[in-house]
Amino acid sequence: MTSFSRYLPFVAAMALVVVASNILVQFPMQGQIGGLSLADLLTWGAFTYPFSFLVTDLANRRYGPAVARRIVFVGFMTAVVCSILVPPFLF
């Protein structure tokens, strides 16, 4: 197995989490707590983005900090490219 293919699941997971968070941040949560509307404060992207920390932590534990930084960089660059290529949803 080549060096990059070992890290590919982590890179794909990081890119997937960031792209999903970028899409889901457009959808506000519906509901209220007391008189406070959740739609003004919270989006669904807030629930998916913390998984990027899980991916980073698992990569760091398995491959060390230097490789984890590269995984995060490549994952985020992939997500940036996807964000640029895919036009924003028009809602």
Stockholm file with secondary structure:
# STOCKHOLM 1.0

chainA/1-91         MTSFSRYLPFVAAMALVVVASNILVQFPMQGQIGGLSLADLLTWGAFTYPFSFLVTDLANRRYGPAVARRIVFVGFMTAVVCSILVPPFLF
#=GR chainA/1-91 SS CCHHHHHHHHHHHHHHHHHHHHHHTTSBCCCEETTEEGGGTCBTHHHHTHHHHHHHHHHHHHHCHHHHHHHHHHHHHHHHHHHHHSCCCCC
#=GC SS_cons        CCHHHHHHHHHHHHHHHHHHHHHHTTSBCCCEETTEEGGGTCBTHHHHTHHHHHHHHHHHHHHCHHHHHHHHHHHHHHHHHHHHHSCCCCC
//
